[in-house]
Structures are given as structure tokens and as C-alpha cells.
Amino acid sequence: MSTIVVALGGNALGNNVGEQRENASIAAKSIADLVEQGHNVVIVHGNGPQVGIIKKLMDAGDFIMPMPECTAMSQGYIGYHLSQSIGNELKRRKIQKDVACVLTQVIVSKDDPAFENPTKPIGNYYSEAEAAGLMAETGAKYAEDAGRGWRLVVPSPKPVGIVESRAIKLLADGGAIVIACGGGGMPVLDEAGALIGVDAVIDKDFAAAKLAEIISADFLFILTAVDRVKINFNKPNEMPLAQMTVAEAKQYIAEGHFAPGSMLPKVEAAMAFASRGLAKKAIISSLTRAAEAIKGKCGTIIVATLQDEKRL
């Protein structure tokens, strides 16, 4: 039996309650497919649209809500829909499994250069003119996001530890389906043993890779909108990739094939996990084809070396 950490994008869950309920049900089918194959599954979800909406609504009141608190709200909101949908799907298939949602704090370093250079897009999309107006009005930073529009960007430090990782591993090893590190987790600093929240958002793919490393998962799944990673994306010579070694991925990154606000963090997170060796594998694939990807029928497999590719 393999342990799989699945990273599910927040954008895939929609922008309102109705969309999120519907899309959580779609995600639940893919999760249940993996469970039905006999795997232990831990789910990490994004919260890009959701946390931006939460912060916007909270800031419209008489107080400013820090990002860790906004992320905590999104963990509850999204975790509720996912756990309910997965539980319902398992019941339909007559699979007896517990689903647990763990409120998760993720440790970052105060020296992370991300605090000096906000790059993580969250919230709604705006035109360039709208974004310019918001920057002039609020002083916040907005940036163009992979050709889809302009979004608010905040610091995105790398995770260095996960506070609740032992509890997550105990639940997963006991056979529960665990939802953890939602939205990348609430970013906290460890100041002489005391945890303090910090105003930032952790990329969920990097949080998933760190969690997969800590709990000794066999696979890291990064589920997105495409079946395979592509080089020369949206160009006449576009080419999907069935597999990449870490060295090949580094070369593609150097050549600028992956958009910073889109595929780049997914590939980098996959590389970080695959680089752990011991035949660890990361797979980037579409949400609806997860069960096929684990069998090597679709998706892009990222491995440390070609020798590791043989173990799937």
C-alpha cells in the first residue's frame, strides 16, 4: 500500500459556494478512485481565489484581517466541502474510511527573501487599469498572472516545517483520509519555541512536497487543469512530456518554459520531492485522471534519475 500526498489547486474549486460544492464532488471521485486502488491519501488544497475573497470581505469591515487568519478561515470552509464530498462518495462506493480535516500551521523562516519580494497571486483577476487603480489606492502590489489578468500578490516563503505533521502521519498511517496544509497552511515563525503568525501565503504545492517528505509518502500528486506538463506552451511546437528527470526539469526552467504564476511552482515542488531519492516520484496530471496517472497512463512523472522511473 502506497501513501500519496495529493495537491489540489484552489482555482479548481471555483469562486463561490455553489461552484466549490460542485467541484469538491468532482475532486471526491478522483480521491475515491485512488482509495479504491488501496492507497492511503493525504490531501493538500490551494486557496488562491478563496483566501483573496475572504481577505477582501474582512478588510471591508472595521478591521484588517491578517493573512494567517484568512488562511485558517479558508481551511475550514474548503475542508468542510471536501470532507463532506469525499465522505459521501466513499459511502456510495461502500468504502469504510474516516475523513479528517486538520487545521495546519506551517513554519517558515523570517530570513526568507520572499518577504522582500511578494510574488504569490491571490484573489480575483483584474484588468491592468483596474490593478493600477487598486495599487494607487491601497499601496498593495498587483502583478500579471500567466496571461489571465492582474491579481494581488503577497509574500510566499518556502515551508521549512509542519507543526501538526506527527498527527497527520498518525491519522494517515491509521487509514484515515486526511485533509491538511490547506492553502499551504497558516504561515508561522518559530521564535524561541513560540509560534507567531506572519502575513504571507505559502504555495500549496511546496507545502504538499514538504508534507510528503516529512511523512515519508511514496508519491506526490499535483493535480491541475492539464493532463501533462508541456514545453513551448501555446506555441506551434508545443510538446507534452510523459516524464522528466530533475536535471531535465532544471534545464526547461532555465529555458523559461514554465510560467511563474502557474506551472513553475508545480514543477519546482515536484523536483523538490523527487530529489529526495529512494525512488520517490512526483506526478503532475489533471484532476479527473488521477487514477490513470498513478498507473502511468497519463500525467508527467518527475523522478531523480531515469532508473527511478521504472518503479511506478
Summary of the structure (lengths in Angstrom):
residues: 312
radius of gyration: 18.6
end to end distance: 12.4
largest distance: 58.0
contacts: 1110
relative contact order: 0.16
helix: 42%
strand: 24%
